[in-house]
Amino acid sequence: MFTKFIYLEWKSFSRSASFASNLALKILMGFLVLYFAVAFLALGVGAFYILKEMKLDPLVTINKFLMYYFVMDLIVRLLLQAIPVMNIRPLLTMPFKKSTIVHFSLGKTMLSFFNVVHAFFFLPFCAALIYEGYDAVSVLLWGMALFSLVYCNNFLNVLLNNKDNLLGIFITVALILAGCQYYKFFDITNYTYPFFEALFHTKWLFALPVLVLTGLYYWTYNYLKDDLYLDAGLSAKNDIAKTEQLTWLNQFGTLGTFLKNDIKLIKRNKRSKTTIGLSVMFMFYGLLFFNSNSHQPPVMQIVAGIIVSGGFLMTFGQFVPSWDSAYYQLMMTQNIPYKGYLNSKWWLMVIATVVSTIIASFYLYFGWSVYLIIVVGSIYNIGVNSSLVLLGGAFTKTPIDLSSGKGAFGDKKAFNVKTMLITIPQLILPVALYGLGTYLMNANLGLALVASVGVLGFALKNKAFVFIEKIYKKEKYKTIEAYKQKG
């Protein structure tokens, strides 16, 4: 039966209207997976000996910070890991057991990269422990317990997939605990370290995480199975509609009409609301680069400037026009100029970028030079990246189901690995310009070059829009055909 499901999954992928773009993205994702696998492998091999050179006990040090490791793993999963989606409705009318459908879907989550990548860290570290004379049985049982906790996070992600507020709560709690430990107010690891240490020294204790994992699997299985009905978890949910006129936008004509539509879309859907939360999170990304303890290359600071000011542009803009996929066909039957449609999206991203730049003024704490990097990143986003994301949208033919957030197998992620992959070309040019200016003279010249390209892009906006509009018209019918596909 599982073989049949795998066959159906392959047919769904290979017959998709966006097969070529999906294949290209999967190849790029393969390189990204390889990069992280090598990084984790290097960390797993070197962690033992690096900690030894620092005069630290490797096992004790790792056990002390495993709590943060698993909390961050859960946060990353809630943010990025998509729940596998199958075309459930047709299967329910066929002679397939619901239990088989659910087991197959959960099995797909267990093979996720978010689970496999941990092996590249823990297996080499365990091998180093055994090689250095630690008790082999204790090491193997300790490793089994840690992998059980990894898969516990996997099933917690499935259970918490529709709990939108929990991601913010987890991040807030993690930041508060890390801050309290950094400033020596309260050290949570004093309470979690004994448990992880006991997993190594008390051989039978490994059974506790294994039992918790078993319980979580059956809890998740029953949770999904109970919603596997056409008139229950898979049915469309009807909410009470609220009317908002936003008449003050009428003065902008066609532009105002589109802006009203986008504002209502963002306010009324969980998936689009997530973009706002992610934009706020991206605003704090610069803390990794601009603090005095950062070991990042100075040339990478321009990346932080672009991300801090362009969070909304990256998360929302990358999915234009997919946000409108539900009624895109209807829109194309109206006398609507593409230029007006694209211009409204451009203004929405520009306004969000300016607002983000103003709010990010708290980076003045690190000095005017730091905030200047953010301002330059904002100029580049407005002049260049705003047009690039709209151009990329013409080739992104993945429909967005705004009502999928409450489905049992729905994927409501507004941000995923594919989104980050599409942003890579938008970051290479400013890094090259900033690096060139820094190499020729100093950082100020690098910022001037990046800002100049941004201003040039803004000056050539109309010509760029003519080109982008032609691409959208050329891809119009392919996009409509792709949006017709479900599942």
Stockholm file with secondary structure:
# STOCKHOLM 1.0

chainA/1-487         MFTKFIYLEWKSFSRSASFASNLALKILMGFLVLYFAVAFLALGVGAFYILKEMKLDPLVTINKFLMYYFVMDLIVRLLLQAIPVMNIRPLLTMPFKKSTIVHFSLGKTMLSFFNVVHAFFFLPFCAALIYEGYDAVSVLLWGMALFSLVYCNNFLNVLLNNKDNLLGIFITVALILAGCQYYKFFDITNYTYPFFEALFHTKWLFALPVLVLTGLYYWTYNYLKDDLYLDAGLSAKNDIAKTEQLTWLNQFGTLGTFLKNDIKLIKRNKRSKTTIGLSVMFMFYGLLFFNSNSHQPPVMQIVAGIIVSGGFLMTFGQFVPSWDSAYYQLMMTQNIPYKGYLNSKWWLMVIATVVSTIIASFYLYFGWSVYLIIVVGSIYNIGVNSSLVLLGGAFTKTPIDLSSGKGAFGDKKAFNVKTMLITIPQLILPVALYGLGTYLMNANLGLALVASVGVLGFALKNKAFVFIEKIYKKEKYKTIEAYKQKG
#=GR chainA/1-487 SS CHHHHHHHHHHHHHTCTTHHHHHHHHHHHHHHHHHHHHHHHHHHHHHHHHHHHTTCCHHHHHHHHHHHHHHHHHHHHHHHCCCCCCCHHHHHTTTCCHHHHHHHHHHHHHTSHHHHTTHHHHHHHHHHHHHTTCCHHHHHHHHHHHHHHHHHHHHHHHHTTTCHHHHHHHHHHHHHHHHHHHTTSCCTHHHHHHHHHHHHHSGGGGHHHHHHHHHHHHHHHHHHHHTCSTTTTTSCCCCCCCCCCCGGGGGGTHHHHHHHHHHHHHHHCHHHHHHHHHHHHHHTTTHHHHSTTCCSCGGGHHHHHHHHHCHHHHHHHTTTTGGGGGGHHHHHTSCCCHHHHHHHHHHHHHHHHHHHHHHGGGGGGGCHHHHHHHHHHHHHIIIIIHHHHHHHHTTCCCCCCTTGGGSTTCCCCSCCHHHHHHHHHHHHHHHHHHHHHHHHTCHHHHHHHHHHHHHHHHHTHHHHHHHHHHHHHHHHHHHHHHHHCCC
#=GC SS_cons         CHHHHHHHHHHHHHTCTTHHHHHHHHHHHHHHHHHHHHHHHHHHHHHHHHHHHTTCCHHHHHHHHHHHHHHHHHHHHHHHCCCCCCCHHHHHTTTCCHHHHHHHHHHHHHTSHHHHTTHHHHHHHHHHHHHTTCCHHHHHHHHHHHHHHHHHHHHHHHHTTTCHHHHHHHHHHHHHHHHHHHTTSCCTHHHHHHHHHHHHHSGGGGHHHHHHHHHHHHHHHHHHHHTCSTTTTTSCCCCCCCCCCCGGGGGGTHHHHHHHHHHHHHHHCHHHHHHHHHHHHHHTTTHHHHSTTCCSCGGGHHHHHHHHHCHHHHHHHTTTTGGGGGGHHHHHTSCCCHHHHHHHHHHHHHHHHHHHHHHGGGGGGGCHHHHHHHHHHHHHIIIIIHHHHHHHHTTCCCCCCTTGGGSTTCCCCSCCHHHHHHHHHHHHHHHHHHHHHHHHTCHHHHHHHHHHHHHHHHHTHHHHHHHHHHHHHHHHHHHHHHHHCCC
//
